[in-house]
């Protein structure tokens, strides 16, 4: 019962590879992060080849400098309010948007991180309104708690773009989102397709499998939505059962511990789904230590570009698949800049960006062309 031969050959129908046909723009944020990685590499190489010398903070080529956060900067400000930048996906959003805004003439970016606290985010939102920026991009911890602030910002002429499906009726200029249940469902479908292939190779008519899930934070809305979608997907195959489900707090090290515990309790299983690629790598490490890596199909979530992240991990074979979480901030920025430059433009109330699955068979193409697609505005 080995996955070693079939892992690179399994899975998915082409319909999972791209979002709807009317979505034609590739994700600029992935290109921006790729450029940022190259800048870091070039900077590291230069530092290694030249003697160290004191440098002014304002002359540093880092992210803050690239966004124009210098004294007396008169450019229009965009403020990004994140729930918790310790999570890899949110760090990716922050860094990618910083690069994109840095390329927009007349704009600068400020980011606030609530570190998981709704109370902190409410206060940061108030401070953002007081700063009178051109726009606020908000990924909320508790949407009802900020509803009145969204209305207040709008009355001050501030564009508010939401990054969460729960904000659809909260008065934002537009909401850009990915349905988290679809993310979980797509992961489940990917696993069941792999198990179908395994059953066919073993000449079995019944599709069976024992599955482990590693969640993010136990009390997170996104975590619970993904888990619900994942459970819905698994229920389409009665012989595929979830035998272990544990929170790993988005941590590689914690995921390794939780997966080791799963081995101790369950002895064997066929697939692991982790709600982030960082946790998936921790699971892969535990499986390797247990001598079971080649028997287990491991799929992560996020599919981020950059070194040691989802796209590269699938390309190298460290992970068998990953479900891409679109960054969303790239489309949010496009909406903001078009609203400010085209007075006739009226955005849709919402834009749903579809997740996609990265597999060994499509990863090279995605590295060249990008993963998800953005709608034309």
DOVONU-661256 format. One record per residue (C-alpha): residue number from 1; residue in three letters; x, y, z. Coordinates in Angstrom, 1 decimal, decimal comma, always signed. Layout:
N
[node NUM; "ALA"; [X; Y; Z]]
...
//
This chain:
377
[node 1; "UNK"; [+0,0; +0,0; +0,0]]
[node 2; "UNK"; [+2,6; +2,5; -1,2]]
[node 3; "UNK"; [+2,1; +6,0; -2,5]]
[node 4; "UNK"; [+5,7; +6,2; -3,6]]
[node 5; "UNK"; [+5,0; +5,3; -7,3]]
[node 6; "UNK"; [+1,7; +7,0; -7,6]]
[node 7; "UNK"; [+2,3; +10,3; -5,7]]
[node 8; "UNK"; [+3,8; +12,3; -8,6]]
[node 9; "UNK"; [+1,2; +10,8; -11,0]]
[node 10; "UNK"; [-2,0; +11,3; -9,1]]
[node 11; "UNK"; [-4,8; +13,6; -9,4]]
[node 12; "UNK"; [-6,8; +16,3; -10,6]]
[node 13; "UNK"; [-9,0; +17,2; -13,4]]
[node 14; "UNK"; [-8,1; +20,3; -15,4]]
[node 15; "UNK"; [-11,1; +22,1; -14,1]]
[node 16; "UNK"; [-9,3; +22,6; -10,8]]
[node 17; "UNK"; [-6,3; +24,3; -12,3]]
[node 18; "UNK"; [-7,7; +27,7; -13,1]]
[node 19; "UNK"; [-10,5; +30,0; -12,0]]
[node 20; "UNK"; [-13,4; +31,1; -14,3]]
[node 21; "UNK"; [-12,5; +32,1; -17,9]]
[node 22; "UNK"; [-13,4; +35,8; -17,4]]
[node 23; "UNK"; [-10,5; +36,0; -15,0]]
[node 24; "UNK"; [-7,5; +36,9; -17,1]]
[node 25; "UNK"; [-5,0; +38,9; -15,0]]
[node 26; "UNK"; [-2,3; +37,0; -13,3]]
[node 27; "UNK"; [-1,6; +37,8; -9,6]]
[node 28; "UNK"; [+0,8; +40,7; -9,5]]
[node 29; "UNK"; [+1,5; +40,0; -5,8]]
[node 30; "UNK"; [+3,3; +36,7; -6,7]]
[node 31; "UNK"; [+5,6; +38,6; -9,1]]
[node 32; "UNK"; [+6,2; +41,2; -6,4]]
[node 33; "UNK"; [+7,2; +38,6; -3,9]]
[node 34; "UNK"; [+9,5; +37,0; -6,4]]
[node 35; "UNK"; [+11,2; +40,3; -7,0]]
[node 36; "UNK"; [+11,5; +40,9; -3,2]]
[node 37; "UNK"; [+13,2; +37,5; -2,9]]
[node 38; "UNK"; [+15,7; +38,4; -5,6]]
[node 39; "UNK"; [+16,4; +41,8; -3,9]]
[node 40; "UNK"; [+17,1; +40,0; -0,6]]
[node 41; "UNK"; [+19,4; +37,5; -2,3]]
[node 42; "UNK"; [+21,3; +40,3; -4,1]]
[node 43; "UNK"; [+21,6; +42,3; -0,9]]
[node 44; "UNK"; [+22,9; +39,2; +1,0]]
[node 45; "UNK"; [+25,4; +38,5; -1,7]]
[node 46; "UNK"; [+26,6; +42,1; -1,6]]
[node 47; "UNK"; [+26,9; +42,1; +2,2]]
[node 48; "UNK"; [+29,0; +38,9; +2,0]]
[node 49; "UNK"; [+31,3; +40,4; -0,5]]
[node 50; "UNK"; [+31,8; +43,9; +1,0]]
[node 51; "UNK"; [+32,8; +45,1; +4,5]]
[node 52; "UNK"; [+29,9; +46,2; +6,7]]
[node 53; "UNK"; [+29,3; +49,9; +7,2]]
[node 54; "UNK"; [+26,7; +51,9; +9,1]]
[node 55; "UNK"; [+23,7; +52,8; +7,1]]
[node 56; "UNK"; [+20,8; +55,2; +7,6]]
[node 57; "UNK"; [+17,5; +53,6; +8,3]]
[node 58; "UNK"; [+16,0; +55,7; +5,6]]
[node 59; "UNK"; [+18,5; +54,5; +3,0]]
[node 60; "UNK"; [+17,7; +50,9; +3,6]]
[node 61; "UNK"; [+16,2; +49,1; +0,5]]
[node 62; "UNK"; [+13,8; +47,1; +2,7]]
[node 63; "UNK"; [+10,0; +47,0; +2,5]]
[node 64; "UNK"; [+9,4; +50,1; +4,5]]
[node 65; "UNK"; [+11,6; +52,2; +2,4]]
[node 66; "UNK"; [+10,0; +50,7; -0,8]]
[node 67; "UNK"; [+6,6; +52,0; +0,4]]
[node 68; "UNK"; [+7,7; +55,5; +0,8]]
[node 69; "UNK"; [+7,3; +55,8; +4,5]]
[node 70; "UNK"; [+9,7; +58,7; +4,8]]
[node 71; "UNK"; [+9,2; +62,0; +6,7]]
[node 72; "UNK"; [+6,8; +64,5; +5,1]]
[node 73; "UNK"; [+5,8; +62,1; +2,4]]
[node 74; "UNK"; [+2,7; +63,7; +0,8]]
[node 75; "UNK"; [+1,6; +60,6; -1,2]]
[node 76; "UNK"; [-1,9; +59,2; -0,8]]
[node 77; "UNK"; [-1,8; +56,6; +2,0]]
[node 78; "UNK"; [-3,3; +53,1; +1,9]]
[node 79; "UNK"; [-3,7; +51,4; +5,3]]
[node 80; "UNK"; [-3,8; +47,6; +5,6]]
[node 81; "UNK"; [-5,3; +46,2; +8,8]]
[node 82; "UNK"; [-4,3; +42,5; +9,3]]
[node 83; "UNK"; [-5,6; +40,1; +12,0]]
[node 84; "UNK"; [-2,3; +38,4; +12,7]]
[node 85; "UNK"; [+0,9; +38,8; +10,6]]
[node 86; "UNK"; [+2,5; +35,9; +12,4]]
[node 87; "UNK"; [+0,5; +33,7; +10,0]]
[node 88; "UNK"; [+2,4; +33,0; +6,8]]
[node 89; "UNK"; [-0,4; +34,0; +4,5]]
[node 90; "UNK"; [-0,9; +37,4; +6,2]]
[node 91; "UNK"; [+2,8; +38,1; +6,1]]
[node 92; "UNK"; [+2,7; +37,3; +2,4]]
[node 93; "UNK"; [-0,2; +39,7; +1,9]]
[node 94; "UNK"; [+1,6; +42,5; +3,8]]
[node 95; "UNK"; [+4,9; +42,0; +2,0]]
[node 96; "UNK"; [+3,3; +41,6; -1,4]]
[node 97; "UNK"; [+1,1; +44,7; -1,1]]
[node 98; "UNK"; [+4,1; +46,7; +0,1]]
[node 99; "UNK"; [+5,9; +45,9; -3,1]]
[node 100; "UNK"; [+2,9; +46,6; -5,2]]
[node 101; "UNK"; [+2,2; +50,0; -3,6]]
[node 102; "UNK"; [+5,8; +50,9; -3,9]]
[node 103; "UNK"; [+5,4; +50,6; -7,6]]
[node 104; "UNK"; [+2,3; +52,9; -7,7]]
[node 105; "UNK"; [+3,2; +56,5; -8,3]]
[node 106; "UNK"; [+1,6; +58,7; -5,7]]
[node 107; "UNK"; [+0,9; +56,1; -3,0]]
[node 108; "UNK"; [+2,4; +54,8; +0,2]]
[node 109; "UNK"; [+1,4; +51,9; +2,5]]
[node 110; "UNK"; [+1,1; +51,6; +6,3]]
[node 111; "UNK"; [+0,3; +48,2; +7,9]]
[node 112; "UNK"; [-1,2; +47,5; +11,3]]
[node 113; "UNK"; [-1,1; +44,0; +12,8]]
[node 114; "UNK"; [-3,7; +43,2; +15,5]]
[node 115; "UNK"; [-1,8; +40,1; +16,6]]
[node 116; "UNK"; [-5,0; +38,1; +16,9]]
[node 117; "UNK"; [-6,8; +40,7; +19,2]]
[node 118; "UNK"; [-10,2; +42,1; +18,1]]
[node 119; "UNK"; [-9,9; +44,9; +20,6]]
[node 120; "UNK"; [-6,5; +45,9; +19,2]]
[node 121; "UNK"; [-7,9; +45,8; +15,6]]
[node 122; "UNK"; [-10,8; +48,1; +16,6]]
[node 123; "UNK"; [-8,4; +50,6; +18,0]]
[node 124; "UNK"; [-6,1; +50,3; +15,0]]
[node 125; "UNK"; [-9,2; +51,0; +12,8]]
[node 126; "UNK"; [-10,0; +54,1; +14,7]]
[node 127; "UNK"; [-6,4; +55,3; +14,4]]
[node 128; "UNK"; [-6,5; +54,6; +10,6]]
[node 129; "UNK"; [-9,7; +56,7; +10,2]]
[node 130; "UNK"; [-8,0; +59,5; +12,1]]
[node 131; "UNK"; [-5,1; +59,4; +9,7]]
[node 132; "UNK"; [-7,5; +60,2; +6,9]]
[node 133; "UNK"; [-5,9; +57,9; +4,3]]
[node 134; "UNK"; [-7,2; +57,4; +0,8]]
[node 135; "UNK"; [-8,2; +53,8; +1,5]]
[node 136; "UNK"; [-8,3; +51,1; +4,2]]
[node 137; "UNK"; [-8,0; +47,4; +3,3]]
[node 138; "UNK"; [-9,4; +45,4; +6,2]]
[node 139; "UNK"; [-9,1; +41,7; +7,0]]
[node 140; "UNK"; [-11,3; +41,5; +10,1]]
[node 141; "UNK"; [-11,2; +39,4; +13,2]]
[node 142; "UNK"; [-14,8; +40,1; +14,1]]
[node 143; "UNK"; [-16,7; +41,8; +11,3]]
[node 144; "UNK"; [-19,7; +43,0; +13,3]]
[node 145; "UNK"; [-17,4; +44,7; +15,8]]
[node 146; "UNK"; [-16,0; +47,0; +13,1]]
[node 147; "UNK"; [-19,3; +47,6; +11,2]]
[node 148; "UNK"; [-19,8; +51,0; +12,6]]
[node 149; "UNK"; [-16,2; +52,0; +11,9]]
[node 150; "UNK"; [-16,7; +51,0; +8,2]]
[node 151; "UNK"; [-19,6; +53,4; +8,0]]
[node 152; "UNK"; [-17,6; +56,1; +9,8]]
[node 153; "UNK"; [-14,7; +55,7; +7,4]]
[node 154; "UNK"; [-17,1; +55,9; +4,4]]
[node 155; "UNK"; [-18,6; +59,2; +5,7]]
[node 156; "UNK"; [-15,0; +60,6; +5,7]]
[node 157; "UNK"; [-14,6; +59,7; +2,1]]
[node 158; "UNK"; [-12,2; +56,8; +2,8]]
[node 159; "UNK"; [-12,5; +53,8; +0,5]]
[node 160; "UNK"; [-12,8; +50,6; +2,5]]
[node 161; "UNK"; [-12,1; +47,3; +0,9]]
[node 162; "UNK"; [-12,9; +44,1; +2,8]]
[node 163; "UNK"; [-11,0; +40,8; +2,5]]
[node 164; "UNK"; [-13,6; +38,5; +4,1]]
[node 165; "UNK"; [-16,9; +37,0; +2,9]]
[node 166; "UNK"; [-18,5; +38,0; +6,2]]
[node 167; "UNK"; [-18,2; +41,7; +5,2]]
[node 168; "UNK"; [-20,6; +41,5; +2,3]]
[node 169; "UNK"; [-23,3; +43,5; +4,0]]
[node 170; "UNK"; [-21,1; +45,8; +6,1]]
[node 171; "UNK"; [-21,0; +48,8; +3,8]]
[node 172; "UNK"; [-17,6; +48,3; +2,1]]
[node 173; "UNK"; [-16,9; +49,8; -1,3]]
[node 174; "UNK"; [-16,2; +46,2; -2,3]]
[node 175; "UNK"; [-15,3; +42,9; -0,8]]
[node 176; "UNK"; [-12,6; +40,6; -2,2]]
[node 177; "UNK"; [-12,7; +37,1; -0,8]]
[node 178; "UNK"; [-12,0; +33,4; -1,3]]
[node 179; "UNK"; [-14,6; +31,0; +0,1]]
[node 180; "UNK"; [-12,8; +29,1; +2,8]]
[node 181; "UNK"; [-15,1; +26,1; +2,6]]
[node 182; "UNK"; [-14,1; +25,8; -1,0]]
[node 183; "UNK"; [-10,5; +25,6; +0,1]]
[node 184; "UNK"; [-11,2; +22,7; +2,4]]
[node 185; "UNK"; [-13,4; +21,0; -0,1]]
[node 186; "UNK"; [-10,8; +21,2; -2,8]]
[node 187; "UNK"; [-8,2; +19,7; -0,4]]
[node 188; "UNK"; [-10,6; +16,8; +0,4]]
[node 189; "UNK"; [-11,3; +16,3; -3,4]]
[node 190; "UNK"; [-7,6; +16,1; -4,0]]
[node 191; "UNK"; [-7,1; +13,5; -1,3]]
[node 192; "UNK"; [-10,1; +11,3; -2,5]]
[node 193; "UNK"; [-8,8; +11,4; -6,1]]
[node 194; "UNK"; [-5,4; +10,2; -4,9]]
[node 195; "UNK"; [-7,1; +7,4; -2,9]]
[node 196; "UNK"; [-9,2; +6,5; -5,9]]
[node 197; "UNK"; [-6,0; +6,2; -8,0]]
[node 198; "UNK"; [-4,4; +4,1; -5,2]]
[node 199; "UNK"; [-7,5; +1,7; -5,1]]
[node 200; "UNK"; [-7,3; +1,3; -8,9]]
[node 201; "UNK"; [-3,6; +0,5; -8,8]]
[node 202; "UNK"; [-4,3; -2,1; -6,2]]
[node 203; "UNK"; [-7,3; -3,4; -8,2]]
[node 204; "UNK"; [-9,8; -2,6; -5,4]]
[node 205; "UNK"; [-13,3; -1,5; -6,2]]
[node 206; "UNK"; [-13,8; +0,2; -2,8]]
[node 207; "UNK"; [-12,1; +3,5; -2,2]]
[node 208; "UNK"; [-10,8; +3,6; +1,4]]
[node 209; "UNK"; [-8,4; +5,8; +3,4]]
[node 210; "UNK"; [-7,5; +7,0; +6,9]]
[node 211; "UNK"; [-7,0; +10,8; +7,0]]
[node 212; "UNK"; [-5,4; +13,2; +9,4]]
[node 213; "UNK"; [-6,2; +16,9; +9,5]]
[node 214; "UNK"; [-4,0; +19,6; +11,1]]
[node 215; "UNK"; [-5,9; +22,8; +11,7]]
[node 216; "UNK"; [-4,6; +26,3; +12,3]]
[node 217; "UNK"; [-5,9; +28,0; +15,4]]
[node 218; "UNK"; [-8,6; +26,2; +17,3]]
[node 219; "UNK"; [-10,9; +29,3; +17,5]]
[node 220; "UNK"; [-10,3; +30,8; +14,1]]
[node 221; "UNK"; [-13,3; +31,5; +11,7]]
[node 222; "UNK"; [-11,1; +30,6; +8,7]]
[node 223; "UNK"; [-9,8; +27,4; +10,3]]
[node 224; "UNK"; [-13,3; +26,2; +11,1]]
[node 225; "UNK"; [-14,7; +27,1; +7,7]]
[node 226; "UNK"; [-11,9; +25,2; +6,0]]
[node 227; "UNK"; [-12,4; +22,2; +8,3]]
[node 228; "UNK"; [-16,1; +22,1; +7,5]]
[node 229; "UNK"; [-15,5; +22,2; +3,8]]
[node 230; "UNK"; [-12,9; +19,4; +4,2]]
[node 231; "UNK"; [-15,3; +17,2; +6,1]]
[node 232; "UNK"; [-18,0; +17,8; +3,5]]
[node 233; "UNK"; [-15,6; +16,6; +0,8]]
[node 234; "UNK"; [-14,5; +13,5; +2,7]]
[node 235; "UNK"; [-18,2; +12,5; +3,2]]
[node 236; "UNK"; [-18,6; +11,9; -0,5]]
[node 237; "UNK"; [-16,5; +8,7; -0,1]]
[node 238; "UNK"; [-17,9; +6,6; +2,8]]
[node 239; "UNK"; [-14,7; +4,5; +3,0]]
[node 240; "UNK"; [-12,5; +7,6; +3,6]]
[node 241; "UNK"; [-12,6; +8,6; +7,2]]
[node 242; "UNK"; [-11,0; +11,3; +9,3]]
[node 243; "UNK"; [-9,2; +9,5; +12,1]]
[node 244; "UNK"; [-7,3; +12,4; +13,8]]
[node 245; "UNK"; [-8,0; +16,2; +13,8]]
[node 246; "UNK"; [-5,8; +18,5; +15,9]]
[node 247; "UNK"; [-4,9; +22,2; +15,9]]
[node 248; "UNK"; [-1,3; +23,0; +15,3]]
[node 249; "UNK"; [-1,4; +26,8; +15,6]]
[node 250; "UNK"; [+0,1; +27,5; +12,2]]
[node 251; "UNK"; [+3,5; +26,2; +13,4]]
[node 252; "UNK"; [+5,8; +23,8; +11,7]]
[node 253; "UNK"; [+7,2; +22,6; +15,0]]
[node 254; "UNK"; [+3,8; +22,1; +16,5]]
[node 255; "UNK"; [+2,6; +20,3; +13,4]]
[node 256; "UNK"; [+5,5; +17,8; +13,8]]
[node 257; "UNK"; [+4,4; +17,2; +17,4]]
[node 258; "UNK"; [+0,7; +16,7; +16,5]]
[node 259; "UNK"; [+1,6; +14,4; +13,6]]
[node 260; "UNK"; [+3,9; +12,3; +15,9]]
[node 261; "UNK"; [+1,0; +12,0; +18,3]]
[node 262; "UNK"; [-1,2; +10,9; +15,5]]
[node 263; "UNK"; [+1,2; +8,1; +14,7]]
[node 264; "UNK"; [+1,3; +7,0; +18,3]]
[node 265; "UNK"; [-2,5; +6,9; +18,5]]
[node 266; "UNK"; [-3,5; +5,7; +15,0]]
[node 267; "UNK"; [-0,4; +3,8; +14,0]]
[node 268; "UNK"; [-1,0; +4,3; +10,3]]
[node 269; "UNK"; [-3,0; +6,5; +7,9]]
[node 270; "UNK"; [-3,0; +7,3; +4,2]]
[node 271; "UNK"; [-3,2; +11,1; +3,9]]
[node 272; "UNK"; [-2,6; +14,3; +5,9]]
[node 273; "UNK"; [-4,2; +17,6; +5,2]]
[node 274; "UNK"; [-2,6; +20,7; +6,8]]
[node 275; "UNK"; [-4,3; +24,1; +6,7]]
[node 276; "UNK"; [-1,0; +25,8; +5,9]]
[node 277; "UNK"; [+2,1; +24,7; +4,0]]
[node 278; "UNK"; [+4,2; +25,4; +7,0]]
[node 279; "UNK"; [+2,3; +22,9; +9,0]]
[node 280; "UNK"; [+2,4; +20,4; +6,1]]
[node 281; "UNK"; [+6,2; +20,5; +6,2]]
[node 282; "UNK"; [+6,1; +19,7; +9,9]]
[node 283; "UNK"; [+3,8; +16,8; +9,2]]
[node 284; "UNK"; [+6,1; +15,6; +6,4]]
[node 285; "UNK"; [+9,0; +15,7; +8,9]]
[node 286; "UNK"; [+7,2; +13,5; +11,4]]
[node 287; "UNK"; [+6,1; +11,1; +8,6]]
[node 288; "UNK"; [+9,7; +10,8; +7,5]]
[node 289; "UNK"; [+11,0; +10,2; +11,0]]
[node 290; "UNK"; [+8,3; +7,4; +11,4]]
[node 291; "UNK"; [+9,5; +5,9; +8,1]]
[node 292; "UNK"; [+6,1; +6,5; +6,5]]
[node 293; "UNK"; [+6,6; +9,4; +4,2]]
[node 294; "UNK"; [+6,3; +7,4; +1,0]]
[node 295; "UNK"; [+3,1; +5,8; +2,2]]
[node 296; "UNK"; [+1,3; +9,1; +3,0]]
[node 297; "UNK"; [-0,1; +11,7; +0,6]]
[node 298; "UNK"; [+0,5; +15,2; +2,2]]
[node 299; "UNK"; [-1,3; +18,3; +1,0]]
[node 300; "UNK"; [-0,9; +21,8; +2,4]]
[node 301; "UNK"; [-2,6; +25,2; +2,0]]
[node 302; "UNK"; [-1,6; +28,6; +0,8]]
[node 303; "UNK"; [+0,6; +27,7; -2,2]]
[node 304; "UNK"; [+2,7; +30,8; -1,7]]
[node 305; "UNK"; [+5,5; +31,8; -4,0]]
[node 306; "UNK"; [+9,0; +32,2; -2,7]]
[node 307; "UNK"; [+11,8; +30,1; -1,2]]
[node 308; "UNK"; [+10,7; +27,2; +1,0]]
[node 309; "UNK"; [+7,0; +28,0; +0,3]]
[node 310; "UNK"; [+4,1; +26,1; -1,3]]
[node 311; "UNK"; [+5,0; +26,4; -4,9]]
[node 312; "UNK"; [+8,6; +25,4; -4,4]]
[node 313; "UNK"; [+7,8; +22,7; -1,9]]
[node 314; "UNK"; [+5,5; +20,9; -4,4]]
[node 315; "UNK"; [+8,1; +21,4; -7,2]]
[node 316; "UNK"; [+10,8; +19,8; -5,0]]
[node 317; "UNK"; [+8,5; +16,9; -4,0]]
[node 318; "UNK"; [+8,5; +17,9; -0,3]]
[node 319; "UNK"; [+4,7; +18,2; -0,5]]
[node 320; "UNK"; [+2,4; +16,3; -2,8]]
[node 321; "UNK"; [+0,0; +19,2; -3,4]]
[node 322; "UNK"; [-1,1; +22,5; -2,0]]
[node 323; "UNK"; [-4,3; +24,5; -2,3]]
[node 324; "UNK"; [-3,6; +28,1; -3,3]]
[node 325; "UNK"; [-5,1; +30,8; -1,1]]
[node 326; "UNK"; [-5,3; +33,9; -3,4]]
[node 327; "UNK"; [-3,6; +36,9; -1,8]]
[node 328; "UNK"; [-6,6; +39,2; -2,4]]
[node 329; "UNK"; [-4,7; +42,4; -1,7]]
[node 330; "UNK"; [-3,6; +42,7; -5,3]]
[node 331; "UNK"; [-7,2; +43,0; -6,5]]
[node 332; "UNK"; [-8,0; +45,3; -3,6]]
[node 333; "UNK"; [-5,3; +47,6; -4,7]]
[node 334; "UNK"; [-6,5; +47,6; -8,3]]
[node 335; "UNK"; [-10,0; +48,5; -7,2]]
[node 336; "UNK"; [-8,6; +51,4; -5,0]]
[node 337; "UNK"; [-6,5; +52,9; -7,8]]
[node 338; "UNK"; [-9,2; +52,6; -10,4]]
[node 339; "UNK"; [-11,8; +54,2; -8,0]]
[node 340; "UNK"; [-9,5; +57,2; -7,5]]
[node 341; "UNK"; [-8,5; +57,6; -11,2]]
[node 342; "UNK"; [-11,8; +56,8; -12,9]]
[node 343; "UNK"; [-14,8; +58,6; -11,5]]
[node 344; "UNK"; [-17,2; +56,6; -13,7]]
[node 345; "UNK"; [-15,9; +53,3; -12,3]]
[node 346; "UNK"; [-18,3; +51,5; -9,9]]
[node 347; "UNK"; [-16,9; +48,2; -8,5]]
[node 348; "UNK"; [-19,0; +45,2; -8,0]]
[node 349; "UNK"; [-20,2; +44,7; -4,4]]
[node 350; "UNK"; [-17,9; +41,6; -4,2]]
[node 351; "UNK"; [-15,3; +39,7; -6,1]]
[node 352; "UNK"; [-14,8; +36,0; -5,3]]
[node 353; "UNK"; [-11,3; +34,7; -6,3]]
[node 354; "UNK"; [-11,2; +30,9; -6,7]]
[node 355; "UNK"; [-8,6; +28,7; -5,0]]
[node 356; "UNK"; [-6,6; +26,3; -7,2]]
[node 357; "UNK"; [-4,6; +23,1; -6,6]]
[node 358; "UNK"; [-0,9; +22,9; -7,2]]
[node 359; "UNK"; [+0,3; +19,5; -8,3]]
[node 360; "UNK"; [+3,6; +18,1; -9,6]]
[node 361; "UNK"; [+2,0; +18,1; -13,1]]
[node 362; "UNK"; [+1,1; +21,8; -13,2]]
[node 363; "UNK"; [+3,6; +23,4; -10,8]]
[node 364; "UNK"; [+6,1; +24,4; -13,5]]
[node 365; "UNK"; [+3,4; +26,2; -15,5]]
[node 366; "UNK"; [+2,2; +28,0; -12,4]]
[node 367; "UNK"; [+5,7; +29,1; -11,6]]
[node 368; "UNK"; [+5,8; +30,7; -15,0]]
[node 369; "UNK"; [+2,4; +32,2; -15,3]]
[node 370; "UNK"; [+1,1; +32,5; -11,7]]
[node 371; "UNK"; [-1,5; +30,5; -9,9]]
[node 372; "UNK"; [-4,9; +32,1; -9,6]]
[node 373; "UNK"; [-6,5; +34,7; -11,9]]
[node 374; "UNK"; [-7,9; +38,1; -11,2]]
[node 375; "UNK"; [-11,1; +39,4; -12,8]]
[node 376; "UNK"; [-11,0; +42,3; -15,2]]
[node 377; "UNK"; [-12,3; +45,5; -13,6]]
//
